[in-house]
Amino acid sequence: MHIPDGFVDLKTAVTSSVFSISGFIFSVMKVKQYFRAKVIVIMGVFAALIFAAQMLNFTILGGTSGHLLGGALAAIVLGPFAGSIIITVVLVIQAFIFGDGGIFALGANGFNMAIIGVFGAYFFYWLIKKISNKKIVFYSAVAFSSWISVVLASFFAAIELGISGIYTFGLTLQSMVYIHMLIGLGEAAITTFIIFFIDRIRPELILTKNRGNSHWAGEINNNSIIGTKEP
């Protein structure tokens, strides 16, 4: 999923970087509007958790392996804007310090995972959760949104590789999307387990669980450790 340098051309790198930087700035502005300062600590904890989890690979088929992307996890716990910031920070650290994903391709990777992966996951999570407040619906929303976040991110990565002319669209879509449909199952299982664990011990940390179904950044009740800013 992490596109290395040399696999996206200049126009793709620049265009995706514009979207990624714009999305990051907009997310920072939104988070500052409705989060108290305490959320920064939790964002740091989840950034570290996702960073560590991405270092652990799980085997899929024929030696192919995958790892947690974490976009859905961050979005479900802290909302899509904070989730986008978290994944962006993780990707930057991975690219500059660990060489996981190219620096030139960082805009593309950020767009795929921190924008498409996070907001795509949250959209489907929000959509499914509107059906009912029952726990089975909540966990179904968590599982499906986690799976689709991986598929969507891989789809856009395949499009970028095809536009760049490295491989044909047919080859990139087939090789990227099909295998990530399987990797997404691992993402769904891991994310659902983590959300279940948090829901059992500290349910108030899942900011989006009891949010109004008509709001992407709804009000947090007064018993939560995080709330909206005073006007």
C-alpha positions as CSV (number, residue, x, y, z in Angstrom):
1,M,0.0,0.0,0.0
2,H,2.9,2.4,0.7
3,I,3.9,3.5,-2.7
4,P,7.8,3.9,-3.0
5,D,9.6,6.6,-4.9
6,G,9.8,6.1,-8.7
7,F,6.3,4.7,-9.0
8,V,4.3,7.9,-9.4
9,D,5.0,10.6,-11.9
10,L,5.4,14.4,-11.2
11,K,1.8,15.4,-12.1
12,T,0.4,12.6,-9.8
13,A,2.8,13.4,-7.0
14,V,2.0,17.2,-7.1
15,T,-1.8,16.8,-7.5
16,S,-2.1,14.2,-4.7
17,S,0.2,16.4,-2.5
18,V,-2.1,19.4,-2.9
19,F,-5.1,17.3,-1.8
20,S,-3.2,15.8,1.1
21,I,-1.8,19.1,2.4
22,S,-5.2,20.8,2.0
23,G,-6.9,17.9,3.8
24,F,-4.4,18.0,6.6
25,I,-4.8,21.8,7.1
26,F,-8.6,21.6,7.0
27,S,-8.5,18.7,9.5
28,V,-6.4,20.7,11.9
29,M,-8.8,23.6,11.6
30,K,-11.8,21.4,12.3
31,V,-10.1,19.7,15.3
32,K,-9.3,23.1,16.8
33,Q,-12.9,24.1,16.6
34,Y,-14.5,21.3,18.6
35,F,-11.8,19.5,20.6
36,R,-10.4,20.4,23.9
37,A,-6.6,20.3,24.5
38,K,-6.9,16.9,26.2
39,V,-7.6,15.2,22.9
40,I,-4.0,15.8,21.8
41,V,-2.8,13.3,24.3
42,I,-5.2,10.7,23.1
43,M,-4.3,11.4,19.5
44,G,-0.7,10.9,20.4
45,V,-1.5,7.6,22.1
46,F,-3.4,6.3,19.0
47,A,-0.7,7.5,16.7
48,A,1.8,5.5,18.6
49,L,-0.6,2.5,18.7
50,I,-1.3,2.6,15.0
51,F,2.4,3.1,14.2
52,A,3.4,0.1,16.3
53,A,0.5,-2.0,14.9
54,Q,1.6,-1.2,11.3
55,M,5.0,-2.8,12.1
56,L,3.3,-6.2,12.6
57,N,2.4,-8.1,9.4
58,F,-0.1,-10.9,9.1
59,T,0.0,-13.6,6.3
60,I,-2.8,-13.7,3.7
61,L,-2.1,-16.1,0.9
62,G,1.0,-17.5,-0.8
63,G,3.4,-15.5,1.2
64,T,1.6,-12.3,0.8
65,S,1.2,-10.3,4.0
66,G,-0.6,-7.2,5.1
67,H,-0.7,-4.9,8.1
68,L,-3.1,-2.6,9.9
69,L,-3.6,0.7,8.2
70,G,-5.5,2.1,11.2
71,G,-7.5,4.8,9.3
72,A,-10.9,3.4,10.3
73,L,-9.8,2.8,13.9
74,A,-8.6,6.4,14.3
75,A,-11.7,7.8,12.6
76,I,-14.2,5.7,14.7
77,V,-12.5,6.6,18.0
78,L,-11.7,10.3,17.5
79,G,-13.6,11.3,14.4
80,P,-12.5,11.6,10.8
81,F,-10.6,14.9,11.1
82,A,-8.5,13.8,14.0
83,G,-8.1,10.4,12.3
84,S,-6.7,12.0,9.2
85,I,-4.2,14.0,11.2
86,I,-3.0,10.8,13.0
87,I,-2.5,8.8,9.9
88,T,-0.7,11.7,8.2
89,V,1.7,12.0,11.1
90,V,2.3,8.2,11.0
91,L,3.0,8.2,7.3
92,V,5.4,11.2,7.5
93,I,7.4,9.4,10.3
94,Q,7.5,6.2,8.4
95,A,8.6,7.8,5.2
96,F,11.4,10.1,6.6
97,I,12.7,7.9,9.4
98,F,12.0,4.3,8.3
99,G,11.8,4.6,4.6
100,D,8.4,2.9,4.4
101,G,6.9,4.6,1.4
102,G,8.7,7.2,-0.7
103,I,9.2,10.8,0.3
104,F,8.3,11.9,-3.3
105,A,5.2,9.7,-3.1
106,L,4.2,10.9,0.3
107,G,1.4,13.0,-1.1
108,A,0.0,10.0,-2.9
109,N,0.2,7.8,0.2
110,G,-1.3,10.5,2.3
111,F,-4.2,11.0,0.0
112,N,-4.9,7.3,-0.3
113,M,-4.6,6.4,3.4
114,A,-5.2,9.6,5.4
115,I,-7.9,11.1,3.2
116,I,-9.6,8.4,1.2
117,G,-9.0,5.6,3.8
118,V,-10.1,7.7,6.8
119,F,-13.0,9.7,5.4
120,G,-14.2,6.8,3.3
121,A,-14.2,4.6,6.3
122,Y,-16.0,7.1,8.4
123,F,-18.7,7.7,5.7
124,F,-19.7,4.1,5.6
125,Y,-19.4,3.7,9.4
126,W,-21.7,6.8,9.8
127,L,-24.1,5.5,7.1
128,I,-24.5,2.0,8.6
129,K,-24.7,3.3,12.2
130,K,-27.8,5.4,11.1
131,I,-29.8,2.2,10.8
132,S,-30.0,1.5,14.5
133,N,-28.3,2.1,17.9
134,K,-28.0,-1.6,18.5
135,K,-24.6,-3.0,19.3
136,I,-24.7,-5.5,16.4
137,V,-25.2,-2.6,14.0
138,F,-22.4,-0.6,15.6
139,Y,-19.9,-3.5,15.3
140,S,-21.1,-4.3,11.8
141,A,-20.4,-0.6,10.9
142,V,-16.9,-0.9,12.5
143,A,-16.1,-4.1,10.6
144,F,-17.4,-3.0,7.2
145,S,-15.9,0.5,7.3
146,S,-12.5,-1.0,8.3
147,W,-12.6,-3.4,5.3
148,I,-13.8,-0.8,2.8
149,S,-11.1,1.7,3.9
150,V,-8.4,-0.7,2.8
151,V,-10.2,-1.5,-0.5
152,L,-10.8,2.2,-1.3
153,A,-7.2,3.2,-0.5
154,S,-5.8,0.4,-2.7
155,F,-8.2,1.4,-5.5
156,F,-6.9,5.0,-5.6
157,A,-3.3,3.7,-5.3
158,A,-3.9,1.5,-8.4
159,I,-5.4,4.5,-10.2
160,E,-2.3,6.6,-9.4
161,L,0.1,3.9,-10.6
162,G,-2.0,3.6,-13.8
163,I,-2.0,7.3,-14.4
164,S,1.7,7.4,-13.9
165,G,2.2,4.9,-16.6
166,I,4.2,2.4,-14.6
167,Y,1.7,-0.4,-15.3
168,T,-1.6,-0.6,-17.1
169,F,-4.8,0.2,-15.3
170,G,-6.0,-3.4,-15.6
171,L,-2.9,-4.8,-14.0
172,T,-2.7,-2.3,-11.2
173,L,-6.4,-2.7,-10.3
174,Q,-6.2,-6.4,-10.4
175,S,-3.0,-6.7,-8.4
176,M,-3.8,-4.1,-5.8
177,V,-7.6,-4.3,-5.2
178,Y,-8.1,-8.0,-5.2
179,I,-5.3,-8.7,-2.7
180,H,-6.4,-5.8,-0.5
181,M,-9.9,-7.2,-0.4
182,L,-8.3,-10.0,1.6
183,I,-6.0,-7.8,3.6
184,G,-9.1,-5.8,4.5
185,L,-10.5,-8.8,6.3
186,G,-7.5,-8.7,8.7
187,E,-8.0,-4.9,9.1
188,A,-11.7,-5.5,10.0
189,A,-10.9,-8.2,12.5
190,I,-8.1,-6.2,14.2
191,T,-10.1,-3.0,14.3
192,T,-13.2,-4.6,15.6
193,F,-11.3,-6.3,18.3
194,I,-9.6,-3.1,19.5
195,I,-12.9,-1.2,19.4
196,F,-14.6,-4.0,21.3
197,F,-11.8,-3.9,23.9
198,I,-12.1,-0.1,24.3
199,D,-15.8,-0.3,24.4
200,R,-15.6,-2.7,27.4
201,I,-13.1,-0.8,29.5
202,R,-13.4,2.9,28.5
203,P,-16.5,3.3,26.2
204,E,-16.4,7.1,26.6
205,L,-13.2,7.2,24.6
206,I,-15.1,6.2,21.4
207,L,-16.4,9.7,20.6
208,T,-18.4,8.7,17.6
209,K,-20.4,5.9,19.1
210,N,-23.2,7.9,20.7
211,R,-23.0,10.9,18.4
212,G,-26.1,12.2,16.7
213,N,-26.6,10.2,13.5
214,S,-27.0,13.4,11.5
215,H,-23.7,14.9,12.4
216,W,-20.1,13.9,11.5
217,A,-18.7,15.9,14.4
218,G,-21.6,15.8,16.8
219,E,-21.8,17.0,20.4
220,I,-20.1,15.0,23.1
221,N,-21.9,14.6,26.4
222,N,-20.7,16.3,29.5
223,N,-19.5,13.1,31.1
224,S,-16.9,12.6,28.4
225,I,-13.3,13.6,28.9
226,I,-13.5,15.5,25.6
227,G,-16.1,18.0,24.6
228,T,-16.9,20.9,22.4
229,K,-15.2,24.2,22.9
230,E,-17.1,27.0,24.7
231,P,-18.3,29.6,22.2
